Amino acid sequence: MVVAPIAAGRETGLRNLLGTMNSAPGMADPLNAVVPFGRFDRLHFARLVILDDATMVDLEAYGLPRPSVPIYLAFLGDCDGPLRDFLADLSSRAGDGLRKLFAHCEGFAAGGDVLSWMLAHNLPVAASYVNWVGRTVLQIRQESALQRALSSKVPRDATASGSDAQRVRRDLIAFVDAELRAGRLALTAPEPTSLNWRLANLLHAIAVPLGGLIALPLLIVLLPLLIAQLRKRELGDPEICPRPRAELLQELRQLEDRDVANQFTALGAVKPGRFRRWLVTVLLVLIDYACRHVFTRGHLARVQTIHFARWVFVDNKSRVVFASNYDGSHEAYMDDFINKVAWGLNLVFSNGFGWLRTDWLIMRGARREQCFKYYQRRHQLPTQVWYKAYRGLALTDLARNRRIRQGLERTQMTDAEALAWVRLL
């Protein structure tokens, strides 16, 4: 996530340049002349968004002056492999376009090194979620091509019985073998995970619980005080969730439902004071741990529609950006959270300015449906450019295609298993 302040007087020119990158409102042309995202086969999603927070005026509810914060350009990407390798490839092949973009930002020298500048402006992620750790863009595209090829060959009576399904499966295996030899299909073996990543992930899995265990005695001593401080703030913090402006809703909705997936970007201030800042920092460490070691196979708690999500601090932890890529409509996405993990929303976002009043950190809050929907829409930002590497495919499609490939590669199946496999096609 590369973030830099937009230079004075350059915002209008930047917005115009971002508009040239799209084939539809908010939807990137994969081969646009500025950053041709579609040429990078390790890039799942990308977005360019202007971080302009109109809700900072809410701080006046605390008797605080509205702070003067920059308007930023943020460039986000979800990619396979090491960050530096991807940015090196990006700056090598799209350097001229990146220079055009970042020329609108403060501190960017026209003749400077794009890679070094992006690395210097890359913000660390406080917490991130990946729907299926290890699933690459290459795998998704190859398995989608496999599914289309097999579906075109399945006879209408393929599911009449288990023995028929076995015969069809044998024919399809022979067909795929011939397509692979001819080069019309490819099923590349997964790349081995690097030893450095495995060791770092193992160290992280051990270090966070160990740190919690070390801090536990102090936490037990301080717990009554912390609970009292939390409850005092819950009862006294202002709640700000007016109906969003009609113009904002119209702008946001114009960018949505142009694919089976959508994007969401929101920005908001952390409630003032060290207590809230420390609390949200600790909570995001725990969420990142759960996303990294528990929720790695298709679901975040009970929500199964999110491809990628991240929480990132900006402005010395005084504000947080939340960005996600999800399947379905915005309304269904929010309903999913309310119905399944409202407590999780409260856990993190109750530390945000103006959040709906909670009880004991996880109760009420987001369960007040209409107020919650007003709040999140009001903090949502229009995403000027959004790219998805596999348009038309939802997470359910990716899971089905993976099962198709696995079934194809099995040495044998029972009649019932063969019948179920053919029905996937």
Secondary structure as GFF3:
##gff-version 3
##sequence-region A 1 425
A	DSSP	beta_strand	2	5	.	.	.	ID=ss1
A	DSSP	alpha_helix	11	19	.	.	.	ID=ss2
A	DSSP	beta_strand	22	24	.	.	.	ID=ss3
A	DSSP	beta_strand	27	28	.	.	.	ID=ss4
A	DSSP	three_ten_helix	37	39	.	.	.	ID=ss5
A	DSSP	beta_strand	43	51	.	.	.	ID=ss6
A	DSSP	three_ten_helix	54	62	.	.	.	ID=ss7
A	DSSP	beta_strand	72	79	.	.	.	ID=ss8
A	DSSP	alpha_helix	83	93	.	.	.	ID=ss9
A	DSSP	alpha_helix	95	102	.	.	.	ID=ss10
A	DSSP	alpha_helix	114	120	.	.	.	ID=ss11
A	DSSP	beta_strand	127	130	.	.	.	ID=ss12
A	DSSP	alpha_helix	137	151	.	.	.	ID=ss13
A	DSSP	alpha_helix	162	182	.	.	.	ID=ss14
A	DSSP	alpha_helix	195	236	.	.	.	ID=ss15
A	DSSP	alpha_helix	246	254	.	.	.	ID=ss16
A	DSSP	beta_strand	261	269	.	.	.	ID=ss17
A	DSSP	alpha_helix	274	293	.	.	.	ID=ss18
A	DSSP	beta_strand	306	314	.	.	.	ID=ss19
A	DSSP	beta_strand	319	327	.	.	.	ID=ss20
A	DSSP	alpha_helix	330	349	.	.	.	ID=ss21
A	DSSP	beta_strand	358	359	.	.	.	ID=ss22
A	DSSP	beta_strand	363	364	.	.	.	ID=ss23
A	DSSP	three_ten_helix	365	367	.	.	.	ID=ss24
A	DSSP	alpha_helix	369	379	.	.	.	ID=ss25
A	DSSP	beta_strand	385	388	.	.	.	ID=ss26
A	DSSP	alpha_helix	395	409	.	.	.	ID=ss27
A	DSSP	alpha_helix	415	423	.	.	.	ID=ss28
###
